[in-house]
Amino acid sequence: MPSDADVRLLLDRMAIGDLLVAFASRLDEKDFEGYAALFTEKGTLELPGLVHQGRAGLADLVSRDLGRYHRTHHISSNHQITVDDDEAASRSYLHAVHLPEEADPTHWWSVGGWYDNTYLREGGQWRISGVRVTPVWLGGTAFPPPPPADPA
């Protein structure tokens, strides 16, 4: 029979897994405000060449970066989630495809690598406190532009 702690751990891992799905789907749906709402007030987003601190301005930054694409498709899989009371961390595989224009779906660029995330439980709800994106490979027919400068 599982203990209460075992059940709590499973529920926490499921909630963080759902948060990771929301993280990817809100990017692909261009719901950048909803994406930013997944973060803590002081959450950090680390991309190669860019670090953004805080929920404020995060939606605008991500909109400038990913909003310029016709479509994106982010996949986060093989989630390794550890939970320690009200803090958690995960490492997951990243595969993201970026389509610059609607007219040519054969023109794209893709990145594979890692998402290393941290989380805090706030008011009984898990939020992202940090995301670090580490690319391992790039591919495709389009050249990826650099991320936009963070005015913050």
N, C-alpha and C positions, 0 to 999 in steps of 0.2 A: 504494500500500500504506500503510495507516495506521501511524503510529508507535506505540511503546509509550505515549507520553504521550497520544496521541489516544484509545487504547483505555482508558487509566486515567481520562481525563476522561469518556468515555461511561459507564463503569462507575460512577463517582462520581455522575454525574447520574442514572443509573437508580436507584441506592441512595437518593438524596435524594428522587426521585420516589416511590419505595416508602414512604419515611418520611412523606411528605405524605399518601399514601393511608391509612397507619396512623393518622396524626394525626386525620383526619376520621372514619374508621370506628370508632376506639375511643371517640370522643365519642358517636357515634350508637348504639353497642352498650352504652353506659354502663359501659365498662371504664375507669374513671377512674384506677385504679392503673396499668393498662397504658399509659394516656395519659401519666401523669406519668413513667413509666419511659422514655419517648422523649426526655426532656430531660436535659441535663447536670445535675450536682449543683447548680450555681449558675444554672441557666437562669431566664429571665425571661419572664413572661406579662404583656403590656400590653393591657388592654381600656380602652375609654373610662371614665374615672373610677376605674380600678383598676390597680395595678401589684403583681404578686406576684414576689418574688425567691426562687429556690431550689426544688429538687424537693420538699423537705420541705413538707408541707401543701398541695401543689398538687392532689393528688387530692381532698382534702376541699373545697377551694375550688371546684373545677370541679363536684364532686358537688352542692354547695349551689346552684350556679348552674343547671346543666343537668339535674340529677337531679329537679328539680321538674316537668319536662315529661314528658308521656306518651311523646312521640317527638321526635327532632330529625333533621334531614337536612342534613349539611354537605357542601358541594361546594367543592373547591379545584381550579382548572383554569388553563390557560394559564401553566404554570410557567416563569418566567424564572430559570434557575439559573446562578450563576457559582461557579466553584471556584478557590481559590487555595491549593494544597498541602493543609493540614489544616483549612482554614477555607472556608466557603461561605456564600452568601446566596441568597435567592430572593424573588421577588415573584410572587404568584399571585392570581387572582380568587377572591373569596369569595362564596358564596351559601349561606345557612343558613336553614332553615325550622324553626320551633318550634311544636309542637302541645301546648297545655296539657292537653287531656283526650281520653281515648279515645272518649268518646261523640259528639264532634262534630269530625270531621276538617275541617270548613269553618271552624273557629275556629282561627286561626293568626296568627303574625307572622313576618316574614322580614326578613333584612338582606342587603344586598349591599355589597361593598367590596373591601378588600385585606387579604391576609396578607403582611406583610413579616417574613421569618424569617432567622435566622442559625444556623449549624451549626458544630460542631467534630467532628473525627474523634478518637475516643477508643478506644484499643485496637483500631484497625482498623475501628471501627464509627462511622457518622455518628449524632450526637445533636443535638437541637435546643438551641441556646444562647439563643435569644430569639425571641419571637413578638410582633409588634405588629399588632393588629386595628384597621383604620381603616374604619369604616362610611362608605358613600357615600349609601345610601338605606335606608329602612325601608318596609315595607308589610304589609298584612294586615288582619285583623279584630280581633285581640287587641292590647292595648297591652303592649309589652315592659317588664317590671319592671327596676329598676336591678340591677346585679350585687351580690352579697352583699359585705359588708365583709370584708376580709381580716384575720383575727385575728393574723396573724404580724407 
